[in-house]
Amino acid sequence: MKHIFVASLLALTLAACGGPSDEDVLTADKIRASESAPQLPDIQLSENPEPPPAPPPVENEIANEVGNEIDGNAVEAGVPGNVPPAFQGLWGMAASDCRPGEVAGNSILLTGDQIISADTVASLGGVLADSPGRFDGRFVGEGGYEARESFVLSGGGNRLTRNGGEVYQRCIGASR
C-alpha cells in the first residue's frame, strides 16, 4: 500500500511539470529566422599594424629648465610604508655576526621601519619598490645620511643580497 502511494505521488508530480511549451519547440520557421540574423560587417585590417614611432627626444631638455640643478645623488622620496615582514630580522655575513641580542660585526637588523648596523641607525623614509622577493627603500639617518637600499631575498628567504653585492644569511634564533 505504501509503495502504491509513493508511485502515485511521483506520477502526479511529474504530470504537474507538463511537457515542453510552444516556445521551447524548435521549428523550421525558427531555424530559418536564426539563419537570417544580421551579420557583422567586414573589417578592414591595416596594412601596417605597428603603432607610429615615438617622437625623437628633445635636444638638451635641461637647457629649457633655466636655473634648475640636478643632483645626481638625490634619492626619490618614495611612498609611506614598511619593510615587509619577510625581510625583517637579523642578518649576518658570517656566523660570528649572529649574536643573540646585539647587532655586531657586519650584521644588520631590519625592522619594519629601520635598518640598524653596528655603527648606524637609519629610518625608512619611503618605499621605492616592493614586490615578492625584492624591496627598495629610501633610508635616512644622522648627519644627512640618505641612501637607496635594495634588498633581494633568495635561498627560500634565508639569503639577503643588499645593493647587488653584500650577501647576508638570516640569523636563526638571534633577535634584538
C-alpha positions as CSV (number, residue, x, y, z in Angstrom):
1,M,0.0,0.0,0.0
2,K,2.8,2.4,0.9
3,H,4.6,1.7,-2.5
4,I,1.4,2.4,-4.4
5,F,1.0,5.8,-2.6
6,V,4.6,6.8,-3.3
7,A,4.3,5.8,-7.0
8,S,1.1,7.7,-7.3
9,L,2.6,10.8,-5.7
10,L,5.6,10.6,-8.1
11,A,3.3,10.3,-11.1
12,L,1.3,13.3,-10.0
13,T,4.4,15.3,-9.5
14,L,5.8,14.5,-13.0
15,A,2.4,15.3,-14.6
16,A,2.3,18.7,-12.9
17,C,5.6,19.6,-14.6
18,G,3.9,19.3,-18.0
19,G,5.5,19.0,-21.4
20,P,7.6,21.5,-23.4
21,S,5.9,24.8,-24.2
22,D,5.5,26.0,-27.7
23,E,8.4,28.4,-27.2
24,D,10.7,25.5,-26.4
25,V,9.9,23.6,-29.6
26,L,12.4,24.1,-32.5
27,T,10.5,24.5,-35.8
28,A,11.7,25.1,-39.3
29,D,10.5,28.7,-39.1
30,K,12.6,29.3,-36.0
31,I,15.6,27.8,-37.7
32,R,15.2,30.0,-40.8
33,A,14.8,33.1,-38.6
34,S,18.1,32.4,-36.8
35,E,19.9,31.8,-40.1
36,S,18.9,35.3,-41.3
37,A,20.3,37.1,-38.3
38,P,22.3,40.2,-39.2
39,Q,25.9,39.5,-40.0
40,L,28.8,41.6,-38.7
41,P,30.3,44.0,-41.2
42,D,33.6,43.1,-42.8
43,I,36.6,44.6,-41.0
44,Q,39.4,46.2,-42.9
45,L,42.8,45.4,-41.4
46,S,45.6,48.0,-41.5
47,E,48.5,47.3,-43.8
48,N,50.8,48.5,-41.1
49,P,49.7,47.1,-37.7
50,E,52.6,48.7,-35.9
51,P,51.9,51.9,-33.9
52,P,53.6,55.0,-35.2
53,P,57.1,55.5,-33.8
54,A,57.7,57.7,-30.8
55,P,58.8,61.2,-31.5
56,P,62.6,61.8,-31.2
57,P,63.9,63.0,-27.9
58,V,64.1,66.8,-27.5
59,E,67.7,68.0,-27.7
60,N,69.1,69.4,-24.5
61,E,65.9,69.3,-22.3
62,I,67.9,70.6,-19.4
63,A,68.6,73.9,-21.2
64,N,64.8,74.5,-21.1
65,E,64.9,74.4,-17.3
66,V,66.7,77.6,-16.5
67,G,68.2,77.8,-13.0
68,N,67.3,74.2,-12.1
69,E,70.1,72.0,-11.0
70,I,70.0,68.2,-11.0
71,D,71.5,66.4,-8.0
72,G,72.8,63.0,-9.3
73,N,73.0,61.7,-5.7
74,A,69.4,62.6,-4.7
75,V,67.1,59.7,-3.9
76,E,63.5,59.9,-4.8
77,A,61.1,60.3,-1.9
78,G,59.1,57.1,-2.3
79,V,55.7,56.4,-0.6
80,P,54.9,55.7,3.0
81,G,55.2,52.1,4.0
82,N,57.1,49.5,5.9
83,V,59.8,46.9,5.3
84,P,57.9,43.7,4.5
85,P,58.0,41.0,7.3
86,A,59.9,38.6,5.0
87,F,62.9,40.9,5.1
88,Q,62.8,41.7,8.8
89,G,65.2,40.1,11.2
90,L,68.9,39.9,12.0
91,W,71.2,39.2,9.0
92,G,74.9,38.3,9.2
93,M,77.7,37.8,6.7
94,A,79.4,35.3,9.0
95,A,78.2,33.1,11.9
96,S,80.1,35.3,14.3
97,D,77.8,38.2,13.2
98,C,74.7,36.4,14.6
99,R,75.0,37.1,18.4
100,P,71.7,37.0,20.3
101,G,70.6,40.4,21.5
102,E,73.1,42.6,19.6
103,V,73.9,43.9,16.2
104,A,77.7,43.4,15.9
105,G,80.3,42.9,13.3
106,N,78.9,43.0,9.8
107,S,75.3,42.2,10.8
108,I,72.3,44.3,10.0
109,L,68.9,44.3,11.7
110,L,65.9,45.1,9.5
111,T,62.8,46.2,11.4
112,G,59.5,47.5,9.9
113,D,60.9,51.0,9.7
114,Q,64.7,50.9,10.3
115,I,68.0,49.4,9.2
116,I,70.4,49.1,12.1
117,S,74.1,48.1,11.8
118,A,76.8,48.1,14.4
119,D,77.6,51.8,13.8
120,T,74.5,53.4,12.3
121,V,70.7,53.6,12.5
122,A,68.7,54.7,9.5
123,S,64.9,55.1,9.3
124,L,62.8,54.2,6.3
125,G,62.0,57.5,4.6
126,G,59.9,55.9,1.7
127,V,59.2,52.7,-0.2
128,L,60.6,52.9,-3.7
129,A,59.7,49.3,-4.8
130,D,58.1,46.4,-3.1
131,S,57.5,43.0,-4.8
132,P,57.8,39.4,-3.6
133,G,61.5,38.8,-3.1
134,R,62.6,42.4,-3.6
135,F,62.4,45.6,-1.6
136,D,63.9,49.0,-2.3
137,G,63.6,51.9,0.2
138,R,65.0,55.3,0.8
139,F,66.7,55.3,4.2
140,V,67.7,58.5,6.1
141,G,69.9,58.8,9.1
142,E,72.1,61.0,11.3
143,G,74.4,63.5,9.7
144,G,72.4,63.9,6.5
145,Y,72.8,60.3,5.5
146,E,70.4,59.4,2.7
147,A,70.6,56.3,0.5
148,R,68.6,54.0,-1.6
149,E,68.9,50.4,-0.2
150,S,67.9,47.5,-2.3
151,F,67.3,44.0,-0.8
152,V,66.7,40.8,-2.7
153,L,65.7,37.5,-1.0
154,S,66.8,34.1,-2.2
155,G,67.5,30.7,-0.8
156,G,64.0,30.2,0.5
157,G,64.1,33.6,2.3
158,N,67.3,32.8,4.2
159,R,69.7,34.8,2.0
160,L,69.6,38.5,1.6
161,T,71.5,40.4,-1.1
162,R,72.0,44.1,-0.3
163,N,72.5,46.6,-3.1
164,G,73.5,43.8,-5.5
165,G,76.7,42.9,-3.7
166,E,76.7,42.2,0.0
167,V,75.3,38.8,0.8
168,Y,73.8,38.1,4.3
169,Q,72.4,34.9,5.9
170,R,69.4,35.0,8.2
171,C,70.4,34.7,11.8
172,I,68.2,32.0,13.2
173,G,67.2,32.3,16.9
174,A,69.0,35.7,17.3
175,S,66.8,38.6,17.8
176,R,67.3,42.1,19.2
